[in-house]
Amino acid sequence: KANLDEYVKAAPHKPTYSQALEPEYITIDEAGKFAYVSFQEDSAIGQIDIEAGKFVWIESMGVKDHSKPENSFAIGKNSPNLVTGNVFGMYQPDGIKVINQNNSTYLITANEGDARDYGKGLFVEDDSTIGKLLEAGKKINVPVTEDMKNLKISKFRGLNEKGEYDKLYSFGARSFSIFKVEDGGVKLVFDSGNQLEEITKKYLPQYFNSSNTNIKPYSRNNSKGPEPEDVEIGTIDGRTFAFVGLERIGGVVTFDITDATKPEFAGFFSGRDYSEDVKGDVGIEGLKFVASEKSPTGKPLLISSNEISNSIAIYELKVSK
């Protein structure tokens, strides 16, 4: 069963679904029966029956409405302000993890976002902003604020038969989400909304939405913000936590997901040294949790691989009572 948005095939070379789908991460349930795959550029999730060696379903994840206050985002030029806009964010998950709670299966996704890119001579999806489209004479049939003009959007989505934009779609959701697995697909039960940007603005105001190659604030406003790259799950003292690694600004945002339908913010830490553009552990790509009973120190650990600093970091975790 496939419930896929036609956006997946909306490319000049008209690929088939099998040619267009780009699998990113994979996670396997405790029973070893099903694997779940994130298709990042395509904003979809798929379930694989491992024994049968076949997909059971592949489903589009829908979009996030940034006109709602709880989904506000920082898109203004050189501004820390979170604003709303007539834009739909594609979830486009990178890291994905599966957990079981109360006889239900949940998928936790880090919604980084990524554009399809088959080379400049063929198909590059994100090489334009709303402002550039307007300057090029493109007609956009939704209200556009000054802040929105800086935002990168999909050039090939939201177009009507006249070649005008009826809707605008940006890359990534700047959040992590939790989906409940149901027959034939998934149902969104939680999205962190604007919390990741609110949290990093609180803890790192001087470097808010900086990139992983520089500490200039706001440089990621017009793209995908902090870019949640990967998510890891761990249990400490009977409580279950989701650790969300931020690739750009850096750091790990932790949420208590002991009740997967009602996550609560539990803390933030970063191994990056912001005194220089690249110092410390920079550019989180992957996370791995080590339970205390398997840890050489007897304490729970979180290990991160860091692409930009070419380093591995090991953090000893402490949980407040």
N, C-alpha and C positions, 0 to 999 in steps of 0.2 A: 504494500500500500504506500502510495506517495502522495502527499499533500504539499505540493511545492508551488511557490510563487513564480509566476512567469518571469520575474526579475532575474532568476537564475540563468535564463537563456537569452536575456536581453543584451546581446552583444552583436556587433556588426557581422561576425563570421558565423552567427547562428549555430552555436554548438548544440549537441544533444545534452540531456541531463547527465549522462555518464561522463561526457567530456567536460562539462562545466563544474560539476561538484568537486570541491576541494577539501578532503578530509584533513582535520587538524590534530585534535587530541582524541584519546580513547580511554574509557574507564570500564571496568568489569564488575558486575555485582558479586556479592559475597558467595552466592551459590555457584558462580561460574557458568550460569546459564545464558545470560545476556551481556553483550557489550554495547556501550553507547558512544556514538561518534559525534563530535562537533564538526560541522561544515562551516568554517568561519566566514569566508567571503560570501557564502550563499545564505547565511543567517538561518541555518537549519540544524536539526538534530536527527540522528538515525539510530534505530535499535537493531542489533544483529543477534540472531539466534546462532550461538556459537556451534552447537552440535550440527545444525543443518547447514551452517556456512552461508546463510542468506540474510539479507535485510528483511526485517518484519515490517518496518515502516520507516519512512523519512518524512519529516514534517517541518515546514517553515515555522519560525518562532514568532512571527508577527512583528509589530513595530512599537516603539515607545513614543508617546505623545508629549513633546517638549513644550506644548502650550499650557500644560498643567503645572501649577506652582510647585508640586512635589517633584517634578521632573525638570526644574530649571537647571540651566548650565551656564558656564562662563564662556561667552563667545565674543565679548566686546574687545576692541583693540586696546591692549595695555590696561585691562580692567579686571579687578578681582570679583566684580559683581556677577552674581548668578541671575540670569534673566530667563523669561519665557519667550518662545517664538513659534511661529507656525511651521514647525519642522518635525518630521518623524525620524527617530533614531532607529537604525537597524541593530538588533542585539549583537549579531555577529560574534558568537562566543569563541574564545580561544581555549583556555583550560576548562575541563569538565570533570566532575566527580559524582559518583553515585553513592547514596546511603539508603539504609532501610530503617524506618521508624514506624512503630505501631502498625506493622503489617502493610505499610505503604512504601513505595519506592520513590525517592526524590533525586533529582539531578541538580547539582549546584554548578553554575556557569560563571566564568569571568568574561564579561562582555567587552572585550578590547576594541573590536572593530578592525576591518582591513578591507581595502579596495581591491577589486580584481585588476590585474595588470599583466597583459600578455605582450607588452612591448610597445614602444611609442609608435611604431609603424602599423600597429594593429588595434590595440584596445587598452586604453588607460582610463580608469573610471574617475579618479579623484584629482585630476589636474586642473580643476577650476573651482572658484568660489562663487557664491551667489552674486557678489558684486561684479565679478568678471563676466558672468553670464548676462547680467543686465547691460554692462558696457558693450557687449557684443551684439546687443539688440534682441536678446531672447526675451520672450514674453512670459512673465510669471504671474499667475492668476491668484496669488495669495498675498496678503499684506507683508511687506518686507521692512523691518526696522533697520536702522543704521548698524546696530550690533550684528544683525544677521548677515550683513554683506561680507563679513570676514570669513564666514564658515564654509568649509569644503563640503560639497554635496555630490551625490551620484549624478552624473550627466545623463545617464540612460534610464533613470527611473522617474516616474511621476509625469511623464510626457503624455499628452493626449494625441489624437489623430492629426491635429494641426501642428504638432511639434511644439506646443506650449506647455509650460509646467503648471499642472493643476495641484500637484503636491511636491514637497521638497523632502528629500531623504538624506540624512547625515550618517556617518560611519560610526558604529559602536553605540553603546548605551551608557558609557561612563559609570557602570554599575556592576554588581553581581546579582544574579537571579536564582530563584529556586523554583523548579518545575516538578509537579507531581506526575509520575508516569501513569497513564491511563490506557485502556484498550485503544490501540491505533494511534497513539501520540502522547502529547504532554499538555499539561494545564499550568499556567503561571500562577503560583501561590504567593510569591514575594519578589519584589524588586527593590533594591536599595535606593532607588530614586536619585536624588542629588547628594546623598550622604557622603560618598567618597570625596567629592570636591569640597563639601562643607568641612569634612574632617581634615583634609590636607591643608585647607585654608586656615583652620584653627591652629594646627600644629606647626605648619611651615609657611607662615604668611609671606615671608620675604622671598620665597622660592615657589610660590603657588603656580601650578601648571607649567613649571620649567620642564625642560626635556632631559634626556639621559646623556646628552653630550654637552650641555651647558646649564648654568644655573640662572639664566635670564627668566624672570617671572613672566607669566602670561604667554610664553612662546608656543604653548600647546592649546591655547584657547580656540583657535580656528580649526583645529583638527579633532583629536579624540581625548583631550584632557589628560588625566593621569594614566590612562590606558591600563585597566586591570588585565593582567596577562595570564596569571594562573591562579588556581584555587586549590587548597589542600585541606583535608579534614583530619581532625585529631580529637581524641577523648582524653581528658585530664580530670581526675577526681570525679568521675561520673558525669562530667559535663562535656558536651560535644561542641567543638569550635570549627569555624571556617576561617582559614587564613587566606587573605586575598592579596596577592603580590602586585604592586604597581610598577610597571615597566619604566615609565618616563620620569616622574618626579621622584620615585623611589619609595620604599617602605612597604610595610605589611599592615593591612587593616584587619583586625580580628573581630569576629562576631560570634556570640554564643548562639548556636543553632540547636540547642538541646530540644527545643520545639521548632522543627524546621519551618513551621508556618508562621512563627513569630520571632525572628532573629532579633538580637539585641547587641548593640555596639559594645565591645569588650576592651578595646585598646588599639593603640597604634605605636609602631616603632620602626626605625630606619637605621640601616647600617651604612648609609651614605654620609660622607663628609662633605657638607655644602660650602666649605671654605674655598674650594676650587671646582672647576667645571666637572672634572672626573677624578674623584678621590673617594677612597673607601670602596664599598660594594655597590656597584651601579649597574642598572639595567636588568632587573629580575626577569628571568625566563622560566624557571621551574622551581617548585617547592616540594619538599618531602618531609613528612612528619615522622618522628621516631618516638614511640611510646616509652614511658619510663622503664617498663620491664624489659625492653630491648635496648635501652640506652647504656653505653659504657659508663656514663656518669651517674646512672640511676635517676636522672632527671629527664623530663620530656624535652625533646629537641626539635627545632625546625631548621632544615637545611635549604639554602637557596643557591641556585646557580645564577651567575650575574654576567650577562653578555658583554657589556661595555667595559667593565673593569677586569674581565677575564679571570674571575675569582669564584671561589666557593665559600660561603659563609655558614657557620653553625651557631644558632642562637639557643641558649637555654631558656626555657619558658617558665614563667612564674605566674600563677593565677591568684588574684585577690579573692579572698573569701567573701 
